[in-house]
Amino acid sequence: DKPLVDKRKNTGHSGSQTPPPPLQRQAPPSRQAPQQAAPVDDIDDDIPF
């Protein structure tokens, strides 16, 4: 975890752009998990309202 944080800190002003990548990586797996676990979650995620 320390090495990952170092890379993020290295970006400096890019820090804002660094968070999105890690979040996106976790988004795909998280989306698939709820879909298979609970279909209701999938609908909630699908509905932007």
PDBQT receptor file of N, H, CA, C and O in Angstrom, charges set to zero:
ATOM      1  N   ASP A   1       0.839  -1.200   0.000  1.00  0.00    +0.000 N 
ATOM      2  CA  ASP A   1       0.000   0.000   0.000  1.00  0.00    +0.000 C 
ATOM      3  C   ASP A   1       0.877   1.254   0.000  1.00  0.00    +0.000 C 
ATOM      4  O   ASP A   1       0.524   2.275  -0.589  1.00  0.00    +0.000 OA
ATOM      5  N   LYS A   2       2.017   1.155   0.668  1.00  0.00    +0.000 N 
ATOM      6  H   LYS A   2       2.304   0.325   1.146  1.00  0.00    +0.000 HD
ATOM      7  CA  LYS A   2       2.898   2.343   0.752  1.00  0.00    +0.000 C 
ATOM      8  C   LYS A   2       3.369   2.764  -0.647  1.00  0.00    +0.000 C 
ATOM      9  O   LYS A   2       3.376   3.955  -0.958  1.00  0.00    +0.000 OA
ATOM     10  N   PRO A   3       3.754   1.825  -1.472  1.00  0.00    +0.000 N 
ATOM     11  CA  PRO A   3       4.243   2.164  -2.833  1.00  0.00    +0.000 C 
ATOM     12  C   PRO A   3       3.145   2.852  -3.646  1.00  0.00    +0.000 C 
ATOM     13  O   PRO A   3       3.415   3.795  -4.390  1.00  0.00    +0.000 OA
ATOM     14  N   LEU A   4       1.943   2.392  -3.504  1.00  0.00    +0.000 N 
ATOM     15  H   LEU A   4       1.723   1.626  -2.900  1.00  0.00    +0.000 HD
ATOM     16  CA  LEU A   4       0.823   2.984  -4.271  1.00  0.00    +0.000 C 
ATOM     17  C   LEU A   4       0.624   4.436  -3.833  1.00  0.00    +0.000 C 
ATOM     18  O   LEU A   4       0.410   5.323  -4.659  1.00  0.00    +0.000 OA
ATOM     19  N   VAL A   5       0.699   4.659  -2.530  1.00  0.00    +0.000 N 
ATOM     20  H   VAL A   5       0.874   3.938  -1.859  1.00  0.00    +0.000 HD
ATOM     21  CA  VAL A   5       0.503   6.027  -2.013  1.00  0.00    +0.000 C 
ATOM     22  C   VAL A   5       1.616   6.923  -2.530  1.00  0.00    +0.000 C 
ATOM     23  O   VAL A   5       1.382   8.078  -2.886  1.00  0.00    +0.000 OA
ATOM     24  N   ASP A   6       2.835   6.380  -2.568  1.00  0.00    +0.000 N 
ATOM     25  H   ASP A   6       3.025   5.441  -2.279  1.00  0.00    +0.000 HD
ATOM     26  CA  ASP A   6       3.985   7.166  -3.050  1.00  0.00    +0.000 C 
ATOM     27  C   ASP A   6       3.735   7.638  -4.478  1.00  0.00    +0.000 C 
ATOM     28  O   ASP A   6       4.000   8.790  -4.823  1.00  0.00    +0.000 OA
ATOM     29  N   LYS A   7       3.229   6.739  -5.291  1.00  0.00    +0.000 N 
ATOM     30  H   LYS A   7       3.014   5.803  -5.012  1.00  0.00    +0.000 HD
ATOM     31  CA  LYS A   7       2.974   7.092  -6.700  1.00  0.00    +0.000 C 
ATOM     32  C   LYS A   7       1.929   8.208  -6.760  1.00  0.00    +0.000 C 
ATOM     33  O   LYS A   7       2.060   9.152  -7.539  1.00  0.00    +0.000 OA
ATOM     34  N   ARG A   8       0.912   8.089  -5.945  1.00  0.00    +0.000 N 
ATOM     35  H   ARG A   8       0.806   7.322  -5.312  1.00  0.00    +0.000 HD
ATOM     36  CA  ARG A   8      -0.156   9.100  -5.952  1.00  0.00    +0.000 C 
ATOM     37  C   ARG A   8       0.424  10.457  -5.532  1.00  0.00    +0.000 C 
ATOM     38  O   ARG A   8       0.100  11.496  -6.106  1.00  0.00    +0.000 OA
ATOM     39  N   LYS A   9       1.274  10.414  -4.530  1.00  0.00    +0.000 N 
ATOM     40  H   LYS A   9       1.537   9.570  -4.063  1.00  0.00    +0.000 HD
ATOM     41  CA  LYS A   9       1.855  11.679  -4.028  1.00  0.00    +0.000 C 
ATOM     42  C   LYS A   9       2.789  12.256  -5.102  1.00  0.00    +0.000 C 
ATOM     43  O   LYS A   9       2.940  13.473  -5.212  1.00  0.00    +0.000 OA
ATOM     44  N   ASN A  10       3.395  11.393  -5.873  1.00  0.00    +0.000 N 
ATOM     45  H   ASN A  10       3.272  10.404  -5.784  1.00  0.00    +0.000 HD
ATOM     46  CA  ASN A  10       4.327  11.829  -6.911  1.00  0.00    +0.000 C 
ATOM     47  C   ASN A  10       3.602  12.697  -7.942  1.00  0.00    +0.000 C 
ATOM     48  O   ASN A  10       4.187  13.620  -8.509  1.00  0.00    +0.000 OA
ATOM     49  N   THR A  11       2.333  12.395  -8.176  1.00  0.00    +0.000 N 
ATOM     50  H   THR A  11       1.857  11.645  -7.716  1.00  0.00    +0.000 HD
ATOM     51  CA  THR A  11       1.577  13.143  -9.194  1.00  0.00    +0.000 C 
ATOM     52  C   THR A  11       1.405  14.602  -8.750  1.00  0.00    +0.000 C 
ATOM     53  O   THR A  11       1.350  15.498  -9.593  1.00  0.00    +0.000 OA
ATOM     54  N   GLY A  12       1.320  14.848  -7.444  1.00  0.00    +0.000 N 
ATOM     55  H   GLY A  12       1.364  14.120  -6.760  1.00  0.00    +0.000 HD
ATOM     56  CA  GLY A  12       1.161  16.228  -6.972  1.00  0.00    +0.000 C 
ATOM     57  C   GLY A  12      -0.152  16.822  -7.464  1.00  0.00    +0.000 C 
ATOM     58  O   GLY A  12      -1.217  16.426  -6.989  1.00  0.00    +0.000 OA
ATOM     59  N   HIS A  13      -0.103  17.760  -8.400  1.00  0.00    +0.000 N 
ATOM     60  H   HIS A  13       0.762  18.082  -8.785  1.00  0.00    +0.000 HD
ATOM     61  CA  HIS A  13      -1.340  18.381  -8.902  1.00  0.00    +0.000 C 
ATOM     62  C   HIS A  13      -2.206  17.322  -9.596  1.00  0.00    +0.000 C 
ATOM     63  O   HIS A  13      -3.417  17.502  -9.722  1.00  0.00    +0.000 OA
ATOM     64  N   SER A  14      -1.613  16.253 -10.032  1.00  0.00    +0.000 N 
ATOM     65  H   SER A  14      -0.629  16.107  -9.929  1.00  0.00    +0.000 HD
ATOM     66  CA  SER A  14      -2.364  15.187 -10.741  1.00  0.00    +0.000 C 
ATOM     67  C   SER A  14      -3.163  14.364  -9.716  1.00  0.00    +0.000 C 
ATOM     68  O   SER A  14      -3.954  13.496 -10.088  1.00  0.00    +0.000 OA
ATOM     69  N   GLY A  15      -2.948  14.647  -8.433  1.00  0.00    +0.000 N 
ATOM     70  H   GLY A  15      -2.306  15.351  -8.132  1.00  0.00    +0.000 HD
ATOM     71  CA  GLY A  15      -3.654  13.877  -7.385  1.00  0.00    +0.000 C 
ATOM     72  C   GLY A  15      -5.135  13.731  -7.731  1.00  0.00    +0.000 C 
ATOM     73  O   GLY A  15      -5.729  12.676  -7.508  1.00  0.00    +0.000 OA
ATOM     74  N   SER A  16      -5.723  14.786  -8.274  1.00  0.00    +0.000 N 
ATOM     75  H   SER A  16      -5.240  15.643  -8.455  1.00  0.00    +0.000 HD
ATOM     76  CA  SER A  16      -7.172  14.728  -8.585  1.00  0.00    +0.000 C 
ATOM     77  C   SER A  16      -7.419  13.650  -9.654  1.00  0.00    +0.000 C 
ATOM     78  O   SER A  16      -8.440  12.963  -9.635  1.00  0.00    +0.000 OA
ATOM     79  N   GLN A  17      -6.480  13.520 -10.566  1.00  0.00    +0.000 N 
ATOM     80  H   GLN A  17      -5.651  14.078 -10.582  1.00  0.00    +0.000 HD
ATOM     81  CA  GLN A  17      -6.671  12.547 -11.656  1.00  0.00    +0.000 C 
ATOM     82  C   GLN A  17      -6.305  11.137 -11.196  1.00  0.00    +0.000 C 
ATOM     83  O   GLN A  17      -6.718  10.159 -11.819  1.00  0.00    +0.000 OA
ATOM     84  N   THR A  18      -5.545  11.023 -10.126  1.00  0.00    +0.000 N 
ATOM     85  H   THR A  18      -5.210  11.818  -9.620  1.00  0.00    +0.000 HD
ATOM     86  CA  THR A  18      -5.135   9.683  -9.661  1.00  0.00    +0.000 C 
ATOM     87  C   THR A  18      -6.299   8.926  -9.016  1.00  0.00    +0.000 C 
ATOM     88  O   THR A  18      -6.488   7.747  -9.316  1.00  0.00    +0.000 OA
ATOM     89  N   PRO A  19      -7.074   9.550  -8.155  1.00  0.00    +0.000 N 
ATOM     90  CA  PRO A  19      -8.183   8.865  -7.470  1.00  0.00    +0.000 C 
ATOM     91  C   PRO A  19      -9.151   8.190  -8.458  1.00  0.00    +0.000 C 
ATOM     92  O   PRO A  19      -9.557   7.052  -8.220  1.00  0.00    +0.000 OA
ATOM     93  N   PRO A  20      -9.524   8.847  -9.540  1.00  0.00    +0.000 N 
ATOM     94  CA  PRO A  20     -10.472   8.257 -10.500  1.00  0.00    +0.000 C 
ATOM     95  C   PRO A  20     -10.044   6.873 -10.986  1.00  0.00    +0.000 C 
ATOM     96  O   PRO A  20     -10.867   5.958 -10.992  1.00  0.00    +0.000 OA
ATOM     97  N   PRO A  21      -8.799   6.688 -11.390  1.00  0.00    +0.000 N 
ATOM     98  CA  PRO A  21      -8.339   5.379 -11.897  1.00  0.00    +0.000 C 
ATOM     99  C   PRO A  21      -8.615   4.249 -10.899  1.00  0.00    +0.000 C 
ATOM    100  O   PRO A  21      -9.234   3.251 -11.269  1.00  0.00    +0.000 OA
ATOM    101  N   PRO A  22      -8.171   4.380  -9.642  1.00  0.00    +0.000 N 
ATOM    102  CA  PRO A  22      -8.370   3.318  -8.642  1.00  0.00    +0.000 C 
ATOM    103  C   PRO A  22      -9.860   3.065  -8.419  1.00  0.00    +0.000 C 
ATOM    104  O   PRO A  22     -10.290   1.922  -8.265  1.00  0.00    +0.000 OA
ATOM    105  N   LEU A  23     -10.631   4.136  -8.403  1.00  0.00    +0.000 N 
ATOM    106  H   LEU A  23     -10.281   5.064  -8.527  1.00  0.00    +0.000 HD
ATOM    107  CA  LEU A  23     -12.078   3.988  -8.172  1.00  0.00    +0.000 C 
ATOM    108  C   LEU A  23     -12.702   3.217  -9.332  1.00  0.00    +0.000 C 
ATOM    109  O   LEU A  23     -13.536   2.335  -9.131  1.00  0.00    +0.000 OA
ATOM    110  N   GLN A  24     -12.286   3.563 -10.537  1.00  0.00    +0.000 N 
ATOM    111  H   GLN A  24     -11.608   4.280 -10.700  1.00  0.00    +0.000 HD
ATOM    112  CA  GLN A  24     -12.849   2.892 -11.725  1.00  0.00    +0.000 C 
ATOM    113  C   GLN A  24     -12.505   1.408 -11.694  1.00  0.00    +0.000 C 
ATOM    114  O   GLN A  24     -13.321   0.568 -12.073  1.00  0.00    +0.000 OA
ATOM    115  N   ARG A  25     -11.315   1.092 -11.249  1.00  0.00    +0.000 N 
ATOM    116  H   ARG A  25     -10.652   1.774 -10.940  1.00  0.00    +0.000 HD
ATOM    117  CA  ARG A  25     -10.879  -0.321 -11.224  1.00  0.00    +0.000 C 
ATOM    118  C   ARG A  25     -11.779  -1.103 -10.263  1.00  0.00    +0.000 C 
ATOM    119  O   ARG A  25     -12.165  -2.237 -10.545  1.00  0.00    +0.000 OA
ATOM    120  N   GLN A  26     -12.101  -0.492  -9.145  1.00  0.00    +0.000 N 
ATOM    121  H   GLN A  26     -11.787   0.429  -8.917  1.00  0.00    +0.000 HD
ATOM    122  CA  GLN A  26     -12.942  -1.182  -8.149  1.00  0.00    +0.000 C 
ATOM    123  C   GLN A  26     -14.417  -1.163  -8.579  1.00  0.00    +0.000 C 
ATOM    124  O   GLN A  26     -15.201  -2.012  -8.157  1.00  0.00    +0.000 OA
ATOM    125  N   ALA A  27     -14.779  -0.206  -9.406  1.00  0.00    +0.000 N 
ATOM    126  H   ALA A  27     -14.141   0.484  -9.749  1.00  0.00    +0.000 HD
ATOM    127  CA  ALA A  27     -16.190  -0.069  -9.841  1.00  0.00    +0.000 C 
ATOM    128  C   ALA A  27     -16.648  -1.333 -10.604  1.00  0.00    +0.000 C 
ATOM    129  O   ALA A  27     -17.694  -1.896 -10.280  1.00  0.00    +0.000 OA
ATOM    130  N   PRO A  28     -15.894  -1.770 -11.584  1.00  0.00    +0.000 N 
ATOM    131  CA  PRO A  28     -16.296  -2.958 -12.376  1.00  0.00    +0.000 C 
ATOM    132  C   PRO A  28     -16.554  -4.181 -11.490  1.00  0.00    +0.000 C 
ATOM    133  O   PRO A  28     -17.608  -4.805 -11.614  1.00  0.00    +0.000 OA
ATOM    134  N   PRO A  29     -15.638  -4.533 -10.616  1.00  0.00    +0.000 N 
ATOM    135  CA  PRO A  29     -15.811  -5.713  -9.747  1.00  0.00    +0.000 C 
ATOM    136  C   PRO A  29     -16.998  -5.520  -8.806  1.00  0.00    +0.000 C 
ATOM    137  O   PRO A  29     -17.787  -6.441  -8.595  1.00  0.00    +0.000 OA
ATOM    138  N   SER A  30     -17.119  -4.328  -8.249  1.00  0.00    +0.000 N 
ATOM    139  H   SER A  30     -16.478  -3.580  -8.421  1.00  0.00    +0.000 HD
ATOM    140  CA  SER A  30     -18.215  -4.055  -7.299  1.00  0.00    +0.000 C 
ATOM    141  C   SER A  30     -19.560  -4.169  -8.027  1.00  0.00    +0.000 C 
ATOM    142  O   SER A  30     -20.532  -4.678  -7.469  1.00  0.00    +0.000 OA
ATOM    143  N   ARG A  31     -19.605  -3.704  -9.242  1.00  0.00    +0.000 N 
ATOM    144  H   ARG A  31     -18.815  -3.290  -9.695  1.00  0.00    +0.000 HD
ATOM    145  CA  ARG A  31     -20.858  -3.732 -10.013  1.00  0.00    +0.000 C 
ATOM    146  C   ARG A  31     -21.241  -5.185 -10.300  1.00  0.00    +0.000 C 
ATOM    147  O   ARG A  31     -22.412  -5.557 -10.220  1.00  0.00    +0.000 OA
ATOM    148  N   GLN A  32     -20.269  -5.974 -10.624  1.00  0.00    +0.000 N 
ATOM    149  H   GLN A  32     -19.318  -5.672 -10.689  1.00  0.00    +0.000 HD
ATOM    150  CA  GLN A  32     -20.558  -7.380 -10.953  1.00  0.00    +0.000 C 
ATOM    151  C   GLN A  32     -21.002  -8.136  -9.697  1.00  0.00    +0.000 C 
ATOM    152  O   GLN A  32     -21.864  -9.011  -9.763  1.00  0.00    +0.000 OA
ATOM    153  N   ALA A  33     -20.416  -7.796  -8.577  1.00  0.00    +0.000 N 
ATOM    154  H   ALA A  33     -19.715  -7.085  -8.524  1.00  0.00    +0.000 HD
ATOM    155  CA  ALA A  33     -20.748  -8.497  -7.318  1.00  0.00    +0.000 C 
ATOM    156  C   ALA A  33     -22.230  -8.282  -6.966  1.00  0.00    +0.000 C 
ATOM    157  O   ALA A  33     -22.960  -9.253  -6.768  1.00  0.00    +0.000 OA
ATOM    158  N   PRO A  34     -22.671  -7.038  -6.889  1.00  0.00    +0.000 N 
ATOM    159  CA  PRO A  34     -24.081  -6.757  -6.542  1.00  0.00    +0.000 C 
ATOM    160  C   PRO A  34     -25.028  -7.390  -7.569  1.00  0.00    +0.000 C 
ATOM    161  O   PRO A  34     -26.083  -7.911  -7.208  1.00  0.00    +0.000 OA
ATOM    162  N   GLN A  35     -24.651  -7.343  -8.823  1.00  0.00    +0.000 N 
ATOM    163  H   GLN A  35     -23.794  -6.920  -9.117  1.00  0.00    +0.000 HD
ATOM    164  CA  GLN A  35     -25.510  -7.910  -9.874  1.00  0.00    +0.000 C 
ATOM    165  C   GLN A  35     -25.775  -9.382  -9.587  1.00  0.00    +0.000 C 
ATOM    166  O   GLN A  35     -26.915  -9.840  -9.660  1.00  0.00    +0.000 OA
ATOM    167  N   GLN A  36     -24.729 -10.111  -9.264  1.00  0.00    +0.000 N 
ATOM    168  H   GLN A  36     -23.803  -9.739  -9.205  1.00  0.00    +0.000 HD
ATOM    169  CA  GLN A  36     -24.876 -11.555  -9.025  1.00  0.00    +0.000 C 
ATOM    170  C   GLN A  36     -25.464 -11.799  -7.632  1.00  0.00    +0.000 C 
ATOM    171  O   GLN A  36     -26.217 -12.751  -7.425  1.00  0.00    +0.000 OA
ATOM    172  N   ALA A  37     -25.117 -10.942  -6.699  1.00  0.00    +0.000 N 
ATOM    173  H   ALA A  37     -24.506 -10.169  -6.867  1.00  0.00    +0.000 HD
ATOM    174  CA  ALA A  37     -25.578 -11.127  -5.306  1.00  0.00    +0.000 C 
ATOM    175  C   ALA A  37     -27.046 -10.693  -5.197  1.00  0.00    +0.000 C 
ATOM    176  O   ALA A  37     -27.906 -11.490  -4.824  1.00  0.00    +0.000 OA
ATOM    177  N   ALA A  38     -27.319  -9.446  -5.519  1.00  0.00    +0.000 N 
ATOM    178  H   ALA A  38     -26.620  -8.799  -5.822  1.00  0.00    +0.000 HD
ATOM    179  CA  ALA A  38     -28.709  -8.953  -5.397  1.00  0.00    +0.000 C 
ATOM    180  C   ALA A  38     -29.090  -8.162  -6.652  1.00  0.00    +0.000 C 
ATOM    181  O   ALA A  38     -28.486  -7.128  -6.936  1.00  0.00    +0.000 OA
ATOM    182  N   PRO A  39     -30.063  -8.627  -7.386  1.00  0.00    +0.000 N 
ATOM    183  CA  PRO A  39     -30.506  -7.937  -8.614  1.00  0.00    +0.000 C 
ATOM    184  C   PRO A  39     -31.076  -6.551  -8.283  1.00  0.00    +0.000 C 
ATOM    185  O   PRO A  39     -31.013  -5.635  -9.103  1.00  0.00    +0.000 OA
ATOM    186  N   VAL A  40     -31.617  -6.413  -7.106  1.00  0.00    +0.000 N 
ATOM    187  H   VAL A  40     -31.668  -7.157  -6.439  1.00  0.00    +0.000 HD
ATOM    188  CA  VAL A  40     -32.188  -5.113  -6.700  1.00  0.00    +0.000 C 
ATOM    189  C   VAL A  40     -31.097  -4.045  -6.723  1.00  0.00    +0.000 C 
ATOM    190  O   VAL A  40     -31.328  -2.919  -7.164  1.00  0.00    +0.000 OA
ATOM    191  N   ASP A  41     -29.913  -4.407  -6.249  1.00  0.00    +0.000 N 
ATOM    192  H   ASP A  41     -29.725  -5.321  -5.892  1.00  0.00    +0.000 HD
ATOM    193  CA  ASP A  41     -28.804  -3.442  -6.225  1.00  0.00    +0.000 C 
ATOM    194  C   ASP A  41     -28.497  -2.976  -7.646  1.00  0.00    +0.000 C 
ATOM    195  O   ASP A  41     -28.228  -1.799  -7.888  1.00  0.00    +0.000 OA
ATOM    196  N   ASP A  42     -28.544  -3.926  -8.577  1.00  0.00    +0.000 N 
ATOM    197  H   ASP A  42     -28.762  -4.882  -8.380  1.00  0.00    +0.000 HD
ATOM    198  CA  ASP A  42     -28.216  -3.604  -9.973  1.00  0.00    +0.000 C 
ATOM    199  C   ASP A  42     -29.203  -2.552 -10.492  1.00  0.00    +0.000 C 
ATOM    200  O   ASP A  42     -28.808  -1.596 -11.159  1.00  0.00    +0.000 OA
ATOM    201  N   ILE A  43     -30.455  -2.734 -10.187  1.00  0.00    +0.000 N 
ATOM    202  H   ILE A  43     -30.776  -3.511  -9.644  1.00  0.00    +0.000 HD
ATOM    203  CA  ILE A  43     -31.479  -1.788 -10.665  1.00  0.00    +0.000 C 
ATOM    204  C   ILE A  43     -31.210  -0.400 -10.067  1.00  0.00    +0.000 C 
ATOM    205  O   ILE A  43     -31.297   0.616 -10.756  1.00  0.00    +0.000 OA
ATOM    206  N   ASP A  44     -30.888  -0.386  -8.795  1.00  0.00    +0.000 N 
ATOM    207  H   ASP A  44     -30.817  -1.211  -8.236  1.00  0.00    +0.000 HD
ATOM    208  CA  ASP A  44     -30.619   0.898  -8.134  1.00  0.00    +0.000 C 
ATOM    209  C   ASP A  44     -29.438   1.594  -8.812  1.00  0.00    +0.000 C 
ATOM    210  O   ASP A  44     -29.455   2.804  -9.039  1.00  0.00    +0.000 OA
ATOM    211  N   ASP A  45     -28.421   0.806  -9.127  1.00  0.00    +0.000 N 
ATOM    212  H   ASP A  45     -28.407  -0.177  -8.943  1.00  0.00    +0.000 HD
ATOM    213  CA  ASP A  45     -27.225   1.365  -9.774  1.00  0.00    +0.000 C 
ATOM    214  C   ASP A  45     -27.578   1.852 -11.179  1.00  0.00    +0.000 C 
ATOM    215  O   ASP A  45     -27.071   2.873 -11.644  1.00  0.00    +0.000 OA
ATOM    216  N   ASP A  46     -28.447   1.111 -11.835  1.00  0.00    +0.000 N 
ATOM    217  H   ASP A  46     -28.859   0.281 -11.457  1.00  0.00    +0.000 HD
ATOM    218  CA  ASP A  46     -28.821   1.463 -13.213  1.00  0.00    +0.000 C 
ATOM    219  C   ASP A  46     -29.629   2.765 -13.214  1.00  0.00    +0.000 C 
ATOM    220  O   ASP A  46     -29.501   3.585 -14.123  1.00  0.00    +0.000 OA
ATOM    221  N   ILE A  47     -30.453   2.941 -12.195  1.00  0.00    +0.000 N 
ATOM    222  H   ILE A  47     -30.557   2.275 -11.456  1.00  0.00    +0.000 HD
ATOM    223  CA  ILE A  47     -31.299   4.147 -12.122  1.00  0.00    +0.000 C 
ATOM    224  C   ILE A  47     -30.486   5.323 -11.576  1.00  0.00    +0.000 C 
ATOM    225  O   ILE A  47     -30.115   5.331 -10.402  1.00  0.00    +0.000 OA
ATOM    226  N   PRO A  48     -30.213   6.304 -12.418  1.00  0.00    +0.000 N 
ATOM    227  CA  PRO A  48     -29.414   7.470 -11.984  1.00  0.00    +0.000 C 
ATOM    228  C   PRO A  48     -30.228   8.410 -11.111  1.00  0.00    +0.000 C 
ATOM    229  O   PRO A  48     -29.659   9.295 -10.472  1.00  0.00    +0.000 OA
ATOM    230  N   PHE A  49     -31.536   8.241 -11.068  1.00  0.00    +0.000 N 
ATOM    231  H   PHE A  49     -31.998   7.522 -11.588  1.00  0.00    +0.000 HD
ATOM    232  CA  PHE A  49     -32.370   9.161 -10.275  1.00  0.00    +0.000 C 
ATOM    233  C   PHE A  49     -32.099   8.959  -8.789  1.00  0.00    +0.000 C 
ATOM    234  O   PHE A  49     -32.700   9.636  -7.954  1.00  0.00    +0.000 OA
TER     235      PHE A  49
